[in-house]
């Protein structure tokens, strides 16, 4: 069953039986996927928490949902990104992780 609060798992193109060896970009994509999924999970947890609160703030839920949707969009677009785009995306998600984890 599809959980709307959890982004779809990303599977790099060209993986699986008979696929050629992974390139550096595939390793980079896999690393970025992990970071995006961590950020998406953080937003999903905040969404669940906000919805459970008495006096839920619909505006906050909408903002959290929009941020989480950006994660899903990033996962969808990942296979088509150039190396430069991947570098920018990874830097963005490194910053997001630092911000939400306080690290």
C-alpha positions in Angstrom: 0.0 0.0 0.0 1.3 3.5 -0.9 1.9 5.7 2.1 1.4 9.4 1.0 3.6 10.5 3.9 6.6 8.6 2.6 8.3 9.4 -0.7 8.5 6.6 -3.2 11.8 4.7 -3.1 14.2 5.8 -5.7 15.9 3.1 -7.7 18.7 4.4 -9.9 18.2 3.8 -13.6 20.2 1.0 -15.1 20.4 -1.0 -11.9 19.4 -4.6 -11.4 20.4 -7.8 -13.1 22.5 -7.3 -16.2 23.1 -3.6 -15.6 26.5 -2.2 -16.3 28.8 -1.3 -13.4 27.7 1.7 -11.4 29.4 5.0 -12.3 30.4 7.7 -9.9 27.2 9.5 -10.7 25.2 6.5 -9.6 27.0 6.5 -6.3 26.4 10.2 -6.0 22.7 9.7 -6.7 22.4 7.0 -4.1 24.0 9.2 -1.5 21.7 12.1 -2.4 18.7 9.8 -2.3 19.5 8.9 1.3 19.8 12.6 2.2 16.5 13.5 0.5 14.8 10.5 2.2 16.1 11.7 5.6 14.7 15.2 5.0 11.4 13.9 3.7 11.1 11.6 6.8 11.7 14.6 9.0 8.9 16.5 7.3 6.6 13.5 7.4 7.1 13.2 11.2 6.4 16.9 11.7 3.2 16.6 9.5 2.0 13.7 11.6 2.8 15.6 14.8 1.0 18.7 13.7 -2.1 16.8 12.6 -2.3 15.1 16.0 -2.0 18.3 18.0 -5.1 19.9 19.4 -5.7 23.1 17.4 -3.8 22.0 14.3 -2.5 24.9 12.3 -3.6 24.2 8.7 -1.1 26.7 7.3 1.8 24.9 9.0 0.6 21.6 7.7 0.3 23.0 4.2 3.9 24.5 4.4 5.2 21.1 5.7 3.4 19.2 2.9 4.8 21.6 0.3 8.4 21.1 1.6 7.9 17.4 1.6 6.6 17.5 -2.0 9.8 19.3 -3.0 11.7 16.2 -1.7 9.5 13.9 -3.8 10.0 16.1 -6.9 13.8 16.0 -6.3 13.7 12.2 -6.2 11.7 12.2 -9.4 14.1 14.5 -11.2 17.3 12.9 -9.9 17.9 10.5 -12.8 17.9 13.3 -15.4 20.3 15.6 -13.5 23.7 16.6 -14.7 26.8 16.3 -12.4 26.6 20.0 -11.7 22.9 19.8 -10.8 23.6 16.8 -8.6 26.3 18.8 -6.8 24.0 21.7 -6.1 21.2 19.4 -5.0 23.5 17.6 -2.6 24.7 20.8 -1.1 21.1 21.9 -0.7 20.1 18.7 1.1 23.3 18.8 3.2 22.2 22.3 4.4 18.7 21.2 5.1 19.9 18.2 7.1 22.2 20.5 9.1 19.3 22.9 9.7 16.8 20.3 10.8 19.2 18.2 12.9 21.0 21.1 14.4 24.4 19.6 13.3 
